[in-house]
Amino acid sequence: MCLAIPGKIVEIFVENGLPMGLIDFSGARNNACLSYTPEVEVGQYVIVHAGFALQILNEEEALASLQELTRLSAFMEADAAKTKDGGA
C-alpha cells in the first residue's frame, strides 16, 4: 500500500539542477522534488510520495486529509493500547 502525505511548501530552491521544496508536514520538515509540480508556489500544499510532490492541493483538501490522518492515527494508537493491555 502506498501513502502520499499532504504538506505545505515553505521554501523552493534548486538542488543538482532539480526544483526542490522544503515541505512542512504538520511540524516535521523534509525536502521533496518539485519536478512534477513546477508551477507550485510557497504557501501551497502538495501531496508527497517517495520524495516527490505529485499534485498540488487546495488548502481545504489538504487540511481535510491531514485531519483524517490525525483521526486515523489516534484510532490506531487506541487500538494498539487495547491490544497491549490484553483487549481490556
Contacts in CASP RR format, 6 or more apart in sequence:
PFRMAT RR
TARGET T0000
AUTHOR 0000-0000-0000
METHOD contacts of the structure
MODEL  1
MCLAIPGKIVEIFVENGLPMGLIDFSGARNNACLSYTPEVEVGQYVIVHA
GFALQILNEEEALASLQELTRLSAFMEADAAKTKDGGA
2 49 0 8 1.000
3 49 0 8 1.000
4 47 0 8 1.000
4 48 0 8 1.000
4 49 0 8 1.000
4 54 0 8 1.000
5 25 0 8 1.000
5 47 0 8 1.000
5 48 0 8 1.000
5 49 0 8 1.000
5 69 0 8 1.000
6 25 0 8 1.000
6 45 0 8 1.000
6 46 0 8 1.000
6 47 0 8 1.000
6 48 0 8 1.000
6 57 0 8 1.000
6 61 0 8 1.000
6 62 0 8 1.000
6 65 0 8 1.000
6 66 0 8 1.000
7 23 0 8 1.000
7 24 0 8 1.000
7 25 0 8 1.000
7 26 0 8 1.000
7 45 0 8 1.000
7 46 0 8 1.000
7 47 0 8 1.000
7 48 0 8 1.000
7 62 0 8 1.000
7 66 0 8 1.000
8 23 0 8 1.000
8 24 0 8 1.000
8 43 0 8 1.000
8 44 0 8 1.000
8 45 0 8 1.000
8 62 0 8 1.000
9 21 0 8 1.000
9 22 0 8 1.000
9 23 0 8 1.000
9 24 0 8 1.000
9 40 0 8 1.000
9 41 0 8 1.000
9 42 0 8 1.000
9 43 0 8 1.000
9 44 0 8 1.000
9 45 0 8 1.000
9 46 0 8 1.000
9 53 0 8 1.000
10 21 0 8 1.000
10 22 0 8 1.000
10 23 0 8 1.000
10 24 0 8 1.000
10 29 0 8 1.000
10 42 0 8 1.000
10 43 0 8 1.000
11 21 0 8 1.000
11 22 0 8 1.000
11 42 0 8 1.000
12 19 0 8 1.000
12 20 0 8 1.000
12 21 0 8 1.000
12 22 0 8 1.000
12 34 0 8 1.000
12 40 0 8 1.000
12 41 0 8 1.000
12 42 0 8 1.000
13 20 0 8 1.000
13 21 0 8 1.000
13 22 0 8 1.000
14 20 0 8 1.000
15 31 0 8 1.000
18 33 0 8 1.000
18 34 0 8 1.000
18 35 0 8 1.000
19 33 0 8 1.000
19 34 0 8 1.000
19 35 0 8 1.000
19 38 0 8 1.000
20 31 0 8 1.000
20 32 0 8 1.000
20 33 0 8 1.000
20 34 0 8 1.000
21 31 0 8 1.000
21 32 0 8 1.000
21 33 0 8 1.000
21 34 0 8 1.000
21 53 0 8 1.000
22 29 0 8 1.000
22 30 0 8 1.000
22 31 0 8 1.000
23 29 0 8 1.000
23 30 0 8 1.000
23 31 0 8 1.000
23 32 0 8 1.000
23 46 0 8 1.000
23 48 0 8 1.000
23 53 0 8 1.000
25 48 0 8 1.000
26 66 0 8 1.000
26 70 0 8 1.000
30 48 0 8 1.000
30 51 0 8 1.000
31 51 0 8 1.000
32 46 0 8 1.000
32 48 0 8 1.000
32 51 0 8 1.000
32 52 0 8 1.000
32 53 0 8 1.000
33 51 0 8 1.000
33 52 0 8 1.000
33 53 0 8 1.000
34 40 0 8 1.000
34 46 0 8 1.000
34 53 0 8 1.000
35 52 0 8 1.000
36 52 0 8 1.000
36 53 0 8 1.000
36 54 0 8 1.000
36 55 0 8 1.000
37 46 0 8 1.000
37 53 0 8 1.000
37 54 0 8 1.000
37 55 0 8 1.000
37 56 0 8 1.000
39 56 0 8 1.000
40 46 0 8 1.000
40 53 0 8 1.000
40 56 0 8 1.000
44 56 0 8 1.000
44 57 0 8 1.000
45 56 0 8 1.000
45 57 0 8 1.000
45 58 0 8 1.000
45 59 0 8 1.000
45 61 0 8 1.000
45 62 0 8 1.000
46 53 0 8 1.000
46 54 0 8 1.000
46 55 0 8 1.000
46 56 0 8 1.000
46 57 0 8 1.000
47 53 0 8 1.000
47 54 0 8 1.000
47 55 0 8 1.000
47 57 0 8 1.000
48 54 0 8 1.000
57 65 0 8 1.000
82 88 0 8 1.000
END
